Amino acid sequence: MTATNQAPTIRQASIKAIKDVLSGGYPVVAIETWEEESSLSTLTGFFNSAFKGNGSFYVWDLQNGLCEPSSGTSEPLSAVEALEKIQSLDKPGFYIFKDLAEILSDNEIQRRIKNVYSAFRGRNKFLILLGAKFTLPLELNKDITLVDYKLPEINEIKYLVDDYFAALKKRGVEINLNEDEIDQVYTSLKGFTSAEIRFSLNKACIGLKSLDNKILDKLHDEKEQLARKDGVLEYVRGSETIEDVGGLENLKEWLVKRRKLFTPEAAAAGLRPPRGLLMMGISGCGKSLSVKAISALWNLPLFRLDMNKVYSGAYGTPEGTFFRAIKNIEAVAPAILWIDEIEGGISSSTAKDGSTGSHIFSAFLTWMQEKSSDVFVAATANRIDLLPAEIIRKGRFDQVFFIDLPNDSEREHIFKVHLQKRKNDLSKFDLPLLSVATEFWNGAEIESAVEAAMIEAFSRNEEMNQDDLYTIIRNTVPLSRTMAEQIKFIKNWASERAVSASLKDGK
């Protein structure tokens, strides 16, 4: 693997959008970006190309005031003073302000920007604002044009990583990563700025004489840190695989067939990645486990969106928090967005009451219908009767699966998984008999029984045996008995609205 001689053309759509608004003569432009240095570099290139050294190029920020990089001069001016100053300058050019996003609601700032708009219009002079997020006050809606300068796309990430690895090779570091693992490195760094990519690689590789797939765990740590900064998105790391899911063969087959749809080969064949999957059914039957298994099977990062945090108001208005979460998950795509118990945040009642919930519901439906990013939505639901019909219909989710209580063969598989996970000798257990003894149990109850039996045996300083399991089973009242009416309702409701995740009779 060798680095290319020239960096690829990066973020073409963003760069073209900036170029188009400047070519169109818009006098005031706000660029939303986490890449302040990169966007400033892009603007410098535009300026040099357009003005050939005959224009003014000024940069203002709160610390340094108004600076002219070419001459090295600066004036310690406030934002209001700097905006007044640039109105008096006759030469055309770029006037870049970095720290106005948080003070656009100030009346004096608004008036100065309006004056700049009038003074710069048609004179080849441009006020360019840089910030991570702009919330435009109504007074400035018609005066400021918004442009999004996106985070590095995969082609730039590849260039940065390949260039970094090439430098490591020159220093004698061995790169023991196969192509799939290198692709995982690229994917792990989606959503980072260029600087964060370099910092993450430095942190992961420092002091190493050779690189192997352990670097992926270190990069996942950085991904987790990225999610923690957001607040409502949780980066989920787990060791669960598709083999850990007992039964659910229809669901597994559906997932396996789509594991390669996020690859360039699938795109070349004209195939689009799946939009999402809704798993509904009885509590404790493996919905959450299945979501984690998708992440491992497809080799995609998994983020959980906590709707309770969205509605809490602790992270801003619920609508703003939800939109920010959607924007952040799109920045790290391809990725999986897990919405657990979706009916708690998006339900029939919230869809109709005209409140914040209805706004989020409408925004979610629109995004699911029109999203172009490679974000796969894995949603789970227990109270399926609360889900609006608009959620279930085709076009939002690719498939709706119903996860029922496990059948005979599935219970055998679940026992096998949990006994092996705890290093028990399977030959000492009669799995078919255990399956019969736990008829109408869910997977979580079986796991709990194995755990409880292990504790009993451990307290005696002995290995667990089948009698320990039978003791726990005899003293357990399963959910299917305590909530029989509700489970019957769920099954009837789902029979005509969803596809069974399990094979009929386990065959």
C-alpha positions, 0 to 999 in steps of 0.5 A: 500500500502506497500513498498517492502523490496528490491529495484527491479532490475532496468534498467536491459538493461542499466546495462547489456549493461555496464556489457557486454562491460566491460566483453568484455574488451573494454578499454575506455567506455563512459556512457551517463547518467543523473544519475551520482550518480546511475551509479557510484554506479553501477560501484562500485558494478561491481568493488567490484564483479570483483576485490574483493578489489585487483584493483584500483578504481579512480575517477576524476572531475574538482573540486577534481582532481584524487581521490582514495575513498578507501584511501580518497587521492586526487591529484589536477590534470588537465584532461591531467595530470590525464590521464597521471597518470593513464597510469603509474599505474600498478594495474588493475581496474576502472578509472572513469572520470566525466567531459571530455564530453565537452573537447573531441575535445581538441587535447591533450585530444584525444592523452591521451585517445588514449594512455590510450586505447593502454596501457589498452588494454588486461590488465583488466584496464578500463577508464570510462567516465561519462556524459549526452551527448557525441559527439565523434570526428572522431579521437576517434570514434574507441577508445571509446565505447558508452553505455546509462544508462537510467533514472529510468523505471516505476518499479523503480519509483514505488519502490521509490514512494511506499517507500516514501508514506510508510514513510509518513504513518509512520509519520501519513500522510493519503494517499487518492489516488485510484489506478488510481491516484497512477498510474498517480503519477508514470507516472507523474514522468517518465523522472526524475532522482532518485534525482528529483523524491525525490525532486518533492515528497518532494515539493508536499507533504511538510506540508500536513497531507493527500494526495489527487489528488491535488498532481497531479497538483503539479507533473505536475508543475514539469513536466512543469519545465522539459519541459522548460529546454529542450526548444523546447518541451512544456508541455501542460496542459489543462482542455479540455475533449472529451466531449468538442469536438463537433461532430467528432464521428468517431474520438472519437470512435477510441480514446475511443477504444484505451484508455486502450492500454497503460496498462499492461493488454493490453501488456499481451494480446499481444496488442501494443499501437498505434503509432500515429494519423494524423488529417488533415483538415480545420483550426478552426475545432477542431484539436488542441482541439482534441489533448488536449482531447486525453491527458485527455481521455488517462491520458497521459502527452502531449508535443508539439514540436515546429518545428520553434524552431527546425529550428531556430538554437537557441538550437543547430543544427536543426538535433541535436535539433530534436534528443534531443527532440525525446530522451527526449520524449522517456524518459518520455514515455508513453506520447503524442507528439504533432506536430502542423502544421506538414507540416511547418517542414516536407513537400514535399519540405523539403523531396527532397531538400537535406537540413537540412529539408530532414535529419529531414524528414528521421529521423522522418520517420525512428523513426515513423517506428521503435520506440519501446517507448510508444510515441503516435504522434498526428500530425495536418495539414492544408496544407495537399497538402504539406505532402509527401506520405511517411508520410500518408502511413500505418506503420507511423500513425495508422490512418489519419482523415479528419476534415471537417466543422461541420455538422448541429448536430455538430454545435448544439453541439459546441454552447451547449459546449460554451454556457454552458462553459460561464454559459448560460441557454440553455433553452433560446437558439434555438440551431437548428436555430443557427446551420442553421444560421451558416451553413458552419461555423467552430468551432472557428468561433462559439466560437468567435461569442458566446464570442463577443455576451457575450461582447455585453450583458455585456456592457449593464449589461444584460444577453446574449440572442439569438438576440445578437448572431444573430447580431454577426452572420449577421455581420460575413463573415465565412472562408468558403466564403473567402477561398472557393476555397482552402477549396474545394481543401482540401475536394477533396484531402482528400476524397480518402486519409483520413477517415472522423472524423465525421459521415455522415450527423451527424448520 
